[in-house]
Amino acid sequence: MTADANTVEMTLESTLENVEVADDVTQRMCAAAGLEEEDQHKVEMAVHESMINAVRHGNHGDANKKVWLRVQIRDDQLEIRIRDEGSGFDLSQVPDPLTPENLLRVSGRGIFLIRTFMDEFRVENPEGLGTEVIMIKRLNSNKTKVHEGGHRP
């Protein structure tokens, strides 16, 4: 684990118990960044969903695989990166949970929530390194959402 006043970086075993570890780290870093309570909850939920996706879908629950987490406070933003050892996925193929055929499905809402709660959201597949989710929450009041590909909705 690497930690300084503005960055926490750790490698965790791919277990649901470690989702709680990531939750705790995120909560502390959100408070240190000075986020308001509502934004803290949004960031915590986005990290929680991303960690569950990394453990369940990326690493398929294999505790021998790792999930890498980095939370960094910068001057104007909180950046969170979560990387699994999975083979990746195509973000455009994730079903829209708001379409009539998906409204009653139990799963499939994580990416939607992350996009809603964060100011920026990207998924990258660095060759040979799994899938990395990058989430940014701005620390100032001038917030404009940017999603994958850097475009504004």
C-alpha positions as CSV (number, residue, x, y, z in Angstrom):
1,M,0.0,0.0,0.0
2,T,1.2,3.5,-0.9
3,A,-0.1,6.4,1.0
4,D,0.6,10.1,1.4
5,A,-1.6,13.0,2.2
6,N,-3.1,13.1,-1.3
7,T,-2.8,9.6,-2.6
8,V,-3.7,6.1,-1.4
9,E,-2.8,3.2,-3.7
10,M,-3.3,-0.5,-2.8
11,T,-3.5,-3.9,-4.3
12,L,-6.3,-6.1,-2.9
13,E,-7.3,-9.7,-3.2
14,S,-10.3,-10.1,-5.4
15,T,-12.9,-10.7,-2.7
16,L,-16.2,-9.0,-1.7
17,E,-14.7,-8.3,1.8
18,N,-12.1,-6.1,0.1
19,V,-14.9,-4.0,-1.4
20,E,-15.5,-2.8,2.1
21,V,-11.8,-1.9,2.4
22,A,-12.1,0.2,-0.7
23,D,-15.3,1.8,0.7
24,D,-13.4,2.8,3.9
25,V,-10.5,4.3,1.9
26,T,-12.8,6.2,-0.3
27,Q,-14.8,7.6,2.6
28,R,-11.6,8.9,4.3
29,M,-10.3,10.4,1.0
30,C,-13.6,12.1,0.2
31,A,-13.6,13.7,3.7
32,A,-10.0,14.8,3.2
33,A,-10.9,16.3,-0.1
34,G,-13.6,18.3,1.5
35,L,-16.5,16.9,-0.5
36,E,-20.0,17.7,0.7
37,E,-21.8,14.8,2.3
38,E,-24.1,14.2,-0.7
39,D,-21.1,14.1,-3.1
40,Q,-19.2,11.8,-0.7
41,H,-22.1,9.3,-0.9
42,K,-22.1,9.5,-4.7
43,V,-18.4,8.8,-4.9
44,E,-18.6,6.0,-2.4
45,M,-21.4,4.4,-4.3
46,A,-19.5,4.7,-7.6
47,V,-16.4,3.1,-6.0
48,H,-18.5,0.3,-4.4
49,E,-20.1,-0.5,-7.8
50,S,-16.8,-0.4,-9.6
51,M,-15.2,-2.7,-7.0
52,I,-18.0,-5.2,-7.2
53,N,-17.7,-5.2,-11.0
54,A,-14.0,-5.7,-10.8
55,V,-14.3,-8.7,-8.4
56,R,-17.4,-10.4,-9.9
57,H,-17.1,-9.6,-13.6
58,G,-13.5,-8.8,-14.2
59,N,-11.8,-11.3,-12.0
60,H,-14.8,-13.7,-11.8
61,G,-14.5,-14.0,-8.0
62,D,-11.0,-15.5,-8.2
63,A,-9.3,-14.5,-4.9
64,N,-5.9,-15.2,-6.5
65,K,-6.5,-12.3,-8.8
66,K,-5.9,-8.8,-7.7
67,V,-7.8,-5.5,-7.8
68,W,-5.7,-2.3,-7.9
69,L,-7.1,0.9,-6.3
70,R,-5.8,4.4,-6.4
71,V,-7.6,7.4,-4.9
72,Q,-5.8,10.7,-5.5
73,I,-6.7,14.2,-4.4
74,R,-5.6,16.9,-6.9
75,D,-6.1,20.6,-6.7
76,D,-9.5,20.5,-8.4
77,Q,-10.6,16.9,-8.5
78,L,-10.7,13.5,-6.8
79,E,-9.5,10.8,-9.2
80,I,-10.2,7.1,-8.6
81,R,-8.7,4.3,-10.6
82,I,-9.8,0.7,-10.2
83,R,-8.1,-2.1,-12.3
84,D,-8.9,-5.8,-12.4
85,E,-7.1,-8.6,-14.2
86,G,-10.0,-9.4,-16.5
87,S,-10.1,-9.5,-20.2
88,G,-12.1,-6.3,-20.5
89,F,-15.5,-5.4,-21.9
90,D,-17.1,-3.2,-24.5
91,L,-18.8,-0.3,-22.7
92,S,-21.2,0.2,-25.6
93,Q,-22.5,-3.3,-25.1
94,V,-23.7,-2.7,-21.5
95,P,-27.5,-2.7,-21.6
96,D,-29.4,0.4,-20.7
97,P,-31.2,-0.3,-17.4
98,L,-33.9,2.3,-18.2
99,T,-35.3,0.5,-21.3
100,P,-38.6,-1.3,-20.7
101,E,-37.1,-4.8,-21.1
102,N,-34.4,-4.1,-18.4
103,L,-36.4,-2.2,-15.8
104,L,-37.1,-5.3,-13.7
105,R,-33.6,-6.8,-14.0
106,V,-31.8,-7.1,-10.7
107,S,-28.4,-6.5,-12.1
108,G,-27.0,-4.0,-14.7
109,R,-27.4,-0.7,-12.9
110,G,-23.8,-0.3,-11.7
111,I,-22.4,1.5,-14.8
112,F,-25.5,3.7,-15.0
113,L,-25.0,4.7,-11.4
114,I,-21.3,5.4,-11.8
115,R,-22.0,7.6,-14.9
116,T,-24.7,9.5,-13.0
117,F,-22.7,10.1,-9.8
118,M,-19.3,11.0,-11.2
119,D,-18.3,14.0,-13.3
120,E,-16.0,11.9,-15.6
121,F,-16.0,8.2,-16.3
122,R,-13.8,6.2,-18.6
123,V,-13.0,2.5,-19.1
124,E,-9.6,1.6,-20.5
125,N,-8.1,-1.8,-21.4
126,P,-4.3,-1.4,-21.1
127,E,-2.8,-4.3,-23.0
128,G,-2.1,-7.2,-20.7
129,L,-3.2,-5.3,-17.6
130,G,-6.9,-6.0,-17.3
131,T,-9.6,-3.4,-17.3
132,E,-9.2,0.0,-15.7
133,V,-12.0,2.3,-14.6
134,I,-11.2,6.0,-14.2
135,M,-13.6,8.1,-12.3
136,I,-13.3,11.8,-11.5
137,K,-15.3,14.0,-9.1
138,R,-14.6,17.7,-9.4
139,L,-14.0,19.5,-6.1
140,N,-15.2,22.9,-7.3
141,S,-18.7,24.1,-8.0
142,N,-18.2,24.5,-11.8
143,K,-19.2,20.9,-12.8
144,T,-19.6,19.8,-16.4
145,K,-20.0,16.1,-16.9
146,V,-17.7,14.3,-19.4
147,H,-18.1,10.6,-20.1
148,E,-16.1,8.1,-22.1
149,G,-14.3,9.5,-25.0
150,G,-14.1,12.9,-23.4
151,H,-17.3,14.2,-25.0
152,R,-20.0,16.1,-23.1
153,P,-23.5,14.7,-23.1
